Amino acid sequence: MRAVKTALVDCVDQTAAIVQRRTGVVAEGAADCVERALDIATQRRAPEQLHECGGAIDIHGAEGRKPLAHCRGCGQGQNTGRSRHDTDAE
Protein backbone atom coordinates (compact mmCIF):
# COMPACT_ATOMS: atom_id res chain seq x y z
CA MET A 1 0.00 0.00 0.00
CA ARG A 2 2.87 2.34 0.80
CA ALA A 3 4.33 1.83 -2.72
CA VAL A 4 0.97 2.77 -4.30
CA LYS A 5 0.75 5.91 -2.19
CA THR A 6 4.32 6.91 -3.15
CA ALA A 7 3.58 6.30 -6.84
CA LEU A 8 0.42 8.43 -6.66
CA VAL A 9 2.26 11.27 -4.92
CA ASP A 10 4.97 11.17 -7.60
CA CYS A 11 2.32 11.20 -10.32
CA VAL A 12 0.56 14.18 -8.75
CA ASP A 13 3.87 16.05 -8.40
CA GLN A 14 4.76 15.42 -12.04
CA THR A 15 1.30 16.49 -13.21
CA ALA A 16 1.49 19.68 -11.13
CA ALA A 17 4.90 20.53 -12.64
CA ILE A 18 3.55 20.03 -16.17
CA VAL A 19 0.49 22.17 -15.48
CA GLN A 20 2.65 24.90 -13.95
CA ARG A 21 4.97 25.02 -16.98
CA ARG A 22 2.04 25.04 -19.41
CA THR A 23 0.28 27.79 -17.44
CA GLY A 24 3.42 29.93 -17.67
CA VAL A 25 3.61 29.47 -21.44
CA VAL A 26 -0.08 30.32 -21.89
CA ALA A 27 0.18 33.37 -19.61
CA GLU A 28 3.20 34.68 -21.50
CA GLY A 29 1.40 34.29 -24.83
CA ALA A 30 -1.70 35.99 -23.44
CA ALA A 31 0.37 38.92 -22.17
CA ASP A 32 1.91 39.35 -25.64
CA CYS A 33 -1.55 39.35 -27.22
CA VAL A 34 -2.83 41.96 -24.76
CA GLU A 35 0.20 44.20 -25.34
CA ARG A 36 -0.28 44.03 -29.11
CA ALA A 37 -4.02 44.68 -28.79
CA LEU A 38 -3.40 47.71 -26.59
CA ASP A 39 -0.52 48.85 -28.82
CA ILE A 40 1.93 49.00 -25.91
CA ALA A 41 4.43 46.38 -27.02
CA THR A 42 7.66 47.71 -28.45
CA GLN A 43 7.82 46.63 -32.06
CA ARG A 44 10.59 46.83 -34.61
CA ARG A 45 10.57 45.61 -38.16
CA ALA A 46 12.64 46.05 -41.29
CA PRO A 47 10.62 46.25 -44.51
CA GLU A 48 12.07 44.87 -47.72
CA GLN A 49 12.01 48.32 -49.35
CA LEU A 50 15.34 50.13 -49.04
CA HIS A 51 15.89 53.84 -48.44
CA GLU A 52 16.89 55.96 -51.46
CA CYS A 53 20.53 55.77 -50.24
CA GLY A 54 20.30 51.96 -50.41
CA GLY A 55 20.29 51.44 -46.64
CA ALA A 56 17.90 49.16 -44.81
CA ILE A 57 15.00 50.86 -43.05
CA ASP A 58 14.08 50.05 -39.44
CA ILE A 59 10.61 50.93 -38.23
CA HIS A 60 10.18 51.39 -34.47
CA GLY A 61 6.80 51.84 -32.90
CA ALA A 62 4.16 51.24 -30.28
CA GLU A 63 4.29 52.03 -26.58
CA GLY A 64 1.82 54.78 -27.44
CA ARG A 65 4.31 56.58 -29.68
CA LYS A 66 4.02 57.38 -33.36
CA PRO A 67 6.04 55.02 -35.58
CA LEU A 68 9.49 56.21 -36.61
CA ALA A 69 11.39 55.03 -39.69
CA HIS A 70 15.18 55.11 -39.46
CA CYS A 71 17.66 54.35 -42.25
CA ARG A 72 20.56 52.19 -41.14
CA GLY A 73 22.62 53.44 -44.07
CA CYS A 74 22.54 57.24 -43.82
CA GLY A 75 20.86 57.63 -40.44
CA GLN A 76 17.96 59.69 -41.75
CA GLY A 77 14.79 59.28 -39.70
CA GLN A 78 11.24 60.39 -40.16
CA ASN A 79 7.86 60.07 -38.51
CA THR A 80 5.82 57.62 -40.55
CA GLY A 81 2.44 59.16 -39.80
CA ARG A 82 -0.27 58.97 -37.22
CA SER A 83 -0.44 56.38 -34.51
CA ARG A 84 -3.48 54.23 -33.92
CA HIS A 85 -4.28 56.41 -30.91
CA ASP A 86 -4.63 59.48 -33.18
CA THR A 87 -7.26 57.80 -35.32
CA ASP A 88 -9.18 56.52 -32.26
CA ALA A 89 -9.69 60.09 -31.02
CA GLU A 90 -11.34 61.24 -34.25
DARA-V597384 format. One record per residue. N is the residue number from 1. PHI is phi as a letter, one per 40 degrees, with the letter a starting at -180 (* if undefined). NEAR is the number of other ideal C-beta (glycine too) atoms within 10 Angstrom. Layout:
BEGIN
n=N phi=PHI near=NEAR
n=N phi=PHI near=NEAR
END
This chain:
BEGIN
n=1 phi=* near=5
n=2 phi=c near=6
n=3 phi=c near=7
n=4 phi=c near=8
n=5 phi=c near=9
n=6 phi=c near=10
n=7 phi=c near=10
n=8 phi=c near=10
n=9 phi=c near=10
n=10 phi=c near=10
n=11 phi=c near=10
n=12 phi=c near=10
n=13 phi=c near=10
n=14 phi=c near=10
n=15 phi=c near=10
n=16 phi=c near=10
n=17 phi=c near=10
n=18 phi=c near=10
n=19 phi=c near=10
n=20 phi=c near=9
n=21 phi=c near=10
n=22 phi=c near=10
n=23 phi=c near=10
n=24 phi=c near=10
n=25 phi=c near=9
n=26 phi=c near=10
n=27 phi=c near=10
n=28 phi=c near=10
n=29 phi=c near=10
n=30 phi=c near=10
n=31 phi=c near=11
n=32 phi=c near=11
n=33 phi=c near=11
n=34 phi=c near=11
n=35 phi=c near=15
n=36 phi=c near=12
n=37 phi=c near=9
n=38 phi=c near=11
n=39 phi=f near=16
n=40 phi=b near=11
n=41 phi=c near=15
n=42 phi=c near=10
n=43 phi=b near=13
n=44 phi=a near=10
n=45 phi=a near=10
n=46 phi=b near=11
n=47 phi=c near=10
n=48 phi=c near=6
n=49 phi=c near=7
n=50 phi=c near=14
n=51 phi=c near=16
n=52 phi=c near=9
n=53 phi=c near=11
n=54 phi=g near=9
n=55 phi=c near=15
n=56 phi=c near=14
n=57 phi=b near=20
n=58 phi=c near=15
n=59 phi=b near=14
n=60 phi=b near=17
n=61 phi=a near=19
n=62 phi=g near=18
n=63 phi=f near=12
n=64 phi=g near=11
n=65 phi=c near=13
n=66 phi=c near=15
n=67 phi=c near=17
n=68 phi=b near=13
n=69 phi=c near=17
n=70 phi=b near=17
n=71 phi=c near=18
n=72 phi=c near=13
n=73 phi=c near=13
n=74 phi=b near=12
n=75 phi=g near=10
n=76 phi=c near=13
n=77 phi=b near=13
n=78 phi=a near=11
n=79 phi=c near=11
n=80 phi=c near=14
n=81 phi=h near=10
n=82 phi=c near=12
n=83 phi=c near=17
n=84 phi=c near=13
n=85 phi=c near=11
n=86 phi=c near=10
n=87 phi=c near=9
n=88 phi=c near=8
n=89 phi=c near=6
n=90 phi=c near=5
END
